[in-house]
Amino acid sequence: MNLKWVFYDWHGWNRSLFETLNNGLPEAARPLAYLGSAVGSYWTAPFMLAALLFWARHSQVTQTSLQVRIVGQAQRFALACLLALVVTSLLKWGLDLPRPATVIGNGVRVLTLVEPSRGFPSGHSVYIALVVGALWPLVARRTLAALVVALCWVGYSRIAMGAHFPADVLAGWLVGAACVIAAALARTPNVWAPMLDFGGSRATNRRR
């Protein structure tokens, strides 16, 4: 049995689904594809981390428990990013699976500059899964749907831009989720919370 044909090619459905999604992108929707790829870039990780810490630092004094949770998620997000970077790099270089344009040729609409190989898994999909995993326990229930939309949007953008097959995107989501779970199970001490002095200095200043 050819394991790649079963688990990656999906008996041909991986390529067929890619061609349908890639060719089905309307010209007017190109900016959305570019924006989705930008949202899923690892370069936004420092901004994501800074946003979480800013959120924690400027929450209400009465929400100290929430502040500690946010900082804890920020720490887990940083750890998950490091884990994901290692795992994704090992998979990309170890498996060295080709990109769609390498396999299909001129039938692919490519909207971004991509290398011909190391397409599995999608790094953008890994990263957006890390972001969703970090925010999921913190946001209101009505906001969870927006996180799911963001996850799908980034994944679709990588297919629409000709950078990845659907299997690459799915694998990216799974790798990201696994790294989020691993970071949560690590149970690292929440060392950042005391450094931000939640509530203490502001409450003292108010009493004065």
C-alpha positions as CSV (number, residue, x, y, z in Angstrom):
1,M,0.0,0.0,0.0
2,N,1.3,3.5,-0.9
3,L,0.8,5.4,2.3
4,K,1.3,8.8,0.6
5,W,-1.5,8.0,-1.9
6,V,-3.8,7.2,1.0
7,F,-3.0,9.7,3.7
8,Y,-1.7,12.7,1.7
9,D,-3.1,12.4,-1.8
10,W,-6.4,11.1,-0.5
11,H,-6.8,8.9,-3.5
12,G,-6.5,11.9,-5.8
13,W,-9.0,14.1,-3.9
14,N,-6.2,16.3,-2.5
15,R,-5.3,17.6,-5.9
16,S,-8.9,17.8,-7.1
17,L,-10.0,19.8,-4.2
18,F,-7.0,22.1,-4.6
19,E,-7.8,22.8,-8.2
20,T,-11.4,23.5,-7.4
21,L,-10.5,26.0,-4.7
22,N,-7.6,27.6,-6.5
23,N,-9.4,28.1,-9.7
24,G,-12.6,29.2,-8.0
25,L,-11.1,32.3,-6.5
26,P,-12.9,35.4,-8.0
27,E,-10.6,38.2,-9.1
28,A,-12.4,40.6,-6.8
29,A,-11.6,38.4,-3.8
30,R,-7.8,38.5,-4.4
31,P,-7.3,41.1,-1.7
32,L,-9.0,38.9,0.9
33,A,-6.6,36.1,0.0
34,Y,-3.6,38.4,0.4
35,L,-4.9,39.6,3.7
36,G,-5.6,36.1,5.0
37,S,-2.0,35.1,4.3
38,A,-0.8,38.2,6.1
39,V,-2.9,37.4,9.1
40,G,-1.4,33.8,9.2
41,S,2.2,35.0,9.0
42,Y,4.6,34.1,11.8
43,W,5.9,37.6,11.6
44,T,2.8,38.7,13.5
45,A,3.6,36.6,16.5
46,P,5.4,39.4,18.4
47,F,2.4,41.6,17.9
48,M,0.1,38.9,19.1
49,L,2.1,38.4,22.2
50,A,2.3,42.1,22.9
51,A,-1.5,42.4,22.4
52,L,-2.1,39.7,25.0
53,L,0.1,41.4,27.5
54,F,-1.4,44.8,26.8
55,W,-4.8,43.3,27.3
56,A,-3.8,41.8,30.6
57,R,-2.1,44.9,31.9
58,H,-5.0,47.2,31.1
59,S,-7.9,45.0,32.2
60,Q,-10.0,46.3,35.1
61,V,-8.5,45.8,38.6
62,T,-11.5,43.7,39.6
63,Q,-10.6,41.2,36.9
64,T,-7.3,40.0,38.4
65,S,-8.1,36.4,37.7
66,L,-8.7,37.1,34.1
67,Q,-5.5,39.0,33.9
68,V,-3.6,36.0,35.2
69,R,-5.3,33.8,32.7
70,I,-4.4,36.1,29.9
71,V,-0.7,36.1,30.9
72,G,-0.8,32.4,31.3
73,Q,-2.1,32.0,27.8
74,A,0.5,34.4,26.5
75,Q,3.2,32.2,28.0
76,R,1.7,29.1,26.5
77,F,1.4,30.9,23.2
78,A,5.1,31.7,23.2
79,L,6.0,28.1,24.1
80,A,3.6,26.7,21.5
81,C,5.2,28.9,18.8
82,L,8.7,27.6,19.7
83,L,7.5,24.0,19.6
84,A,5.6,24.6,16.3
85,L,8.7,26.2,14.7
86,V,10.7,23.1,15.5
87,V,8.1,20.5,14.5
88,T,7.1,22.4,11.3
89,S,10.7,22.7,10.2
90,L,11.4,19.0,10.8
91,L,8.4,18.0,8.8
92,K,9.1,20.4,5.9
93,W,12.7,19.4,5.6
94,G,12.2,15.7,6.4
95,L,9.3,15.0,4.1
96,D,10.2,17.6,1.5
97,L,6.8,17.4,-0.3
98,P,6.4,19.5,-3.4
99,R,4.2,22.6,-3.8
100,P,1.2,22.6,-6.1
101,A,2.9,24.4,-9.0
102,T,5.7,21.8,-9.0
103,V,3.1,19.0,-9.3
104,I,0.5,20.5,-11.5
105,G,2.5,23.1,-13.5
106,N,0.8,25.9,-15.4
107,G,-2.6,24.9,-14.2
108,V,-2.0,26.5,-10.8
109,R,-2.8,30.2,-10.2
110,V,0.1,31.4,-8.0
111,L,-0.3,34.8,-6.4
112,T,2.8,34.7,-4.2
113,L,6.4,33.8,-4.4
114,V,6.9,30.2,-3.1
115,E,9.7,27.7,-3.2
116,P,9.0,24.6,-5.2
117,S,9.4,22.2,-2.3
118,R,8.8,21.8,1.5
119,G,5.1,22.4,1.2
120,F,4.0,20.2,4.1
121,P,2.7,21.4,6.5
122,S,1.4,24.9,5.8
123,G,3.3,27.2,8.2
124,H,0.5,29.8,8.0
125,S,-2.1,27.2,9.0
126,V,0.1,26.1,11.9
127,Y,0.4,29.7,13.2
128,I,-3.3,30.6,12.9
129,A,-4.1,27.4,14.9
130,L,-1.7,28.7,17.6
131,V,-3.5,32.0,17.7
132,V,-6.9,30.4,17.9
133,G,-5.7,28.1,20.6
134,A,-4.4,31.0,22.6
135,L,-7.5,33.1,22.4
136,W,-10.1,30.3,22.6
137,P,-10.3,30.1,26.5
138,L,-10.2,33.9,26.8
139,V,-12.9,35.2,24.5
140,A,-16.7,35.3,24.9
141,R,-18.7,32.4,23.5
142,R,-20.2,34.6,20.7
143,T,-16.6,35.3,19.5
144,L,-15.6,31.7,19.0
145,A,-17.3,31.6,15.6
146,A,-15.0,34.5,14.5
147,L,-12.0,32.4,15.5
148,V,-13.2,29.5,13.4
149,V,-13.8,31.8,10.4
150,A,-10.2,33.2,10.8
151,L,-8.8,29.6,10.9
152,C,-10.6,28.7,7.7
153,W,-9.9,32.0,6.0
154,V,-6.1,31.7,6.5
155,G,-6.2,28.1,5.3
156,Y,-8.2,28.9,2.3
157,S,-6.0,31.8,1.4
158,R,-2.9,29.6,1.1
159,I,-4.8,27.3,-1.3
160,A,-6.2,30.2,-3.3
161,M,-2.8,31.7,-3.6
162,G,-1.4,28.5,-5.0
163,A,1.0,27.9,-2.1
164,H,-0.4,24.7,-0.5
165,F,-2.6,21.7,-1.1
166,P,-5.5,21.1,1.3
167,A,-3.6,18.3,3.0
168,D,-0.9,20.8,3.9
169,V,-3.4,23.1,5.4
170,L,-5.1,20.4,7.4
171,A,-1.8,19.1,8.7
172,G,-0.9,22.7,9.7
173,W,-4.0,23.0,11.8
174,L,-3.3,19.6,13.5
175,V,0.4,20.5,14.2
176,G,-0.7,23.9,15.6
177,A,-3.4,22.2,17.8
178,A,-0.9,19.6,19.0
179,C,1.6,22.3,20.0
180,V,-1.1,24.2,21.9
181,I,-2.1,21.1,23.8
182,A,1.6,20.3,24.5
183,A,2.2,23.8,25.8
184,A,-0.9,23.6,28.0
185,L,0.2,20.2,29.4
186,A,3.7,21.6,30.2
187,R,2.2,23.5,33.1
188,T,5.0,26.1,33.2
189,P,4.8,28.5,36.1
190,N,3.1,31.8,35.4
191,V,6.2,33.9,36.0
192,W,5.1,37.0,33.9
193,A,2.0,37.8,36.1
194,P,4.0,39.2,39.1
195,M,6.2,41.2,36.7
196,L,3.1,43.1,35.5
197,D,2.0,43.8,39.1
198,F,-1.7,43.2,38.4
199,G,-3.9,45.5,40.5
200,G,-1.4,46.0,43.2
201,S,0.3,49.2,42.2
202,R,-2.9,50.7,40.8
203,A,-4.9,49.9,43.9
204,T,-2.2,51.4,46.1
205,N,-2.2,54.5,44.0
206,R,-5.9,54.8,44.2
207,R,-5.9,54.5,48.0
208,R,-3.4,57.3,48.2
